[in-house]
Amino acid sequence: MSLREAMTSQRAVRRLLPEPVDDDIVRRCIDLATKAPTGGNGQNWEFVVVKDATVKRRLGAQYARAWSLYGRAGRRVAARKPGMDKILDAVQWQVDHFDEIPVLIVCCLRGAKIPYLPAPAIAESSFYGSIYPSVQNLLLSARAMGLGASLITLPLWSITAARTILHLPVKVTPCCIVPLGWPRGRYGLTTRKPAEEIMHLDRYGNRAWHHDSP
């Protein structure tokens, strides 16, 4: 499919079939992920492909632990936000069936997350800026190949536990996980806000492109 079609039909797909995904397809997705830019062209990503049932169960236990807190808060928000229940139900399904998902791709970065020298808060964003362009490439390549995927972080709330489970050295930081598999349903049209509703010209609040602007 065209890049435009992949981008306009991309969504978080959490309900996945347990059928295996061929290693060559996973490798191709990661190869496309590495075409994204990194800070200073450091190319400091590492991708841990998890297929072992025991490792998935251990990461799933971390996911369930974090979700037990976050999910309750989400249900309270859902009472005031129409449509939120549907998303929370999908996440709950993913938590309950985490060890059945055929492939988990743990996206990591080499290097220290916080510089030793004093740095502004944005420095942490700069660090993660070297992984998320590649994660978006990974999600788009999965979409183009007909796979379902999503970006999650809750299984990594305890970095120490994640390092232990995955045997990661201290200098490798797990940033997010992309569960990957064939979708149980089908991709539908996505609903997003029009660009003019979130665009500002020169300063915040100058809604020059909004249809209500003079």
N, C-alpha and C positions, 0 to 999 in steps of 0.2 A: 504494500500500500504506500501511498505518498506520505511524506512527512506531515503534510497538513492534515491528512485523514487520521494519522496516528495521534497527532496532537489534539485534534478536536473531538476525538472519541475516547481519549484516555480517561480512566477513572480508577479509583482504588477498588480492586477486585479481591475480596477476602475469602469467599467461599470457593475452594479449589477441590478438584478431583484428586484422589490418591494415586492415580496412574503416574508412572515415572515419566520424567522429562529426559530426553536423550542428552548425554553429556556434551555432544557437539553443539546442540542448541544453546546450552548454558554457556559454553565457551564462546560462542559467537556473540551472545548478549554481553558478556564481560569484555570481549574484545572491542565492541562498539562503545562500551562504557569508558574505556581507556582513551578514546579519541577526544574526550572533553579536556578543557584546559585545567591546569593546576597552578597554584601560586608559585611564581618563579620557575615554572615548568619543572617543578620538583618531582612530578609523577610519583608521588609518595603514597599512592593507594595500595591497599592489600585487600583481596577478596577471599574470604573463607567460605567455601561451598560446603554446606552441611547437608548430608544425606543419611548419616547414621542415626538410627532410631533413638539410641540412648542419649546422644547429644541433643537431639530435638526435644526429648522429654525433659531434660535438665533445663534447657532454655525456656521450654513451655512452662515449667514450674515457676521460673522467675517472672514470666509474662503474667501468669495467673495471680501471683502475689501482688504485683503492681496494679493489675486490673481490679483486684478486689477493693482497692482504695479509689482508683481513678473512675472505675465504672459506676460506683455509687454516686459520686459527685456528678458524673455525666447524666445519670437518670434524673437527678434533681433539676439539672439545666434543661433536660428534654421536656420536662413538664411545661416549660415556658417557651420552648422553641419547636414549632411544628417540623416534622420530618427527621428530627434528631433520633427518635427511637429506632428508626430503620437502620441508621448508621451504627448505633450501639448494639443492635441485634447482630449485625454482621461482624462486629468486633468480638462479641461474645462467642459467636460460632467459631471464629478464628482461634480464640483462646482455648475453647473446648476441644478443637480438632488439630491443635498445633503439631502434634507428633505425626499426623497423617499427611501433612503437606509434603510433597515430594522433595522440594529443594528450598533451603534457606540460604540466602546469600548475605553474609555478614560483611558490611562495607567498613573498612578500617583505614586509618591513616598512620603512617610512621611519623614519629617525632613527638616532642613534648607539646601538650595542649596549651599550657600556660607558660609564656616566656619567663625566664629567670629575672630579666630586667623589668622595672616598672613599665606597665603598658596600659592603655585605655581599655575599657570594657569591650570595645569593638574588636580587640585582638582575638577574642575567642571566636567571633563571627568570621574573622579572617582565616583562622585555622580550619574551621569546618567548610569554608568556601572552597577548599581544595577537594572535597569529596562530593558535595551535592550536585555540581554540574554532571559528574560521572554517574551519579545515582539517577538523575533525570534521563540521561542517555540509556541507562539500563532499563528504566521503566518504559521508555518509548520503544526500545528494541523488543522488549517482551510483548508490548502491544502489537507491534508490526508482525510478530510471529504467531499471534493468536493466543499468547499466554495471558494468564491473569497474574497480577502483581500488585503490591502495595508497599508503602514505606512505613515502617513501625520502629519505635524506639523503646517501648515499655520493657521488653525483655532485657534491656541493657541498663536499666536504672541502677543496678549494682554493677559498676564497672569491674570491681574486684571479682565478683562471682562470674561475670562473663569471661574475664581473663583466665580464671581457673578452668572453666568449662571448655574453653577453646584453646587452652595452652598458649595464650598470647603473651609475648614478652612485654615488659613495662613500657617500652618505647613504641608499642603499637596500640592505638586507641580505637576501640570499636565505636562506630558512630551511628549506625542504624542497621536494620535488617530488612531485606526484601524477600518475603515469602513468594515462591514462584511455582506455578503449576497451571494445568489446563482448567479453565473456568467451568464451574457447574452450570452457570447460566450463559447468558450472552451479553456482549457489550451493547448498551443502548446509548441514546443521545445524552450528552451531558448538558446540564443547565448551569450557566454561569452568568454573573452580572455583566452587563454591557461595559465595555472598556471606558466609555465616557463617564460612567458613574464613579469611577475610581481614579480618574485622571485630573491632575492639578497643573496649572501653568505657572511656572516661576516661583510660586509660593503655595503652601497648603491653603486650601479654601478657595482659590481662584479656579472655579469650575468652568473654564472657558469653553470646554467641549460639551458640557451638559446641556440637554435640550431646554432646560428652564433658564439658562443663562441669557442675559440681555445681549 
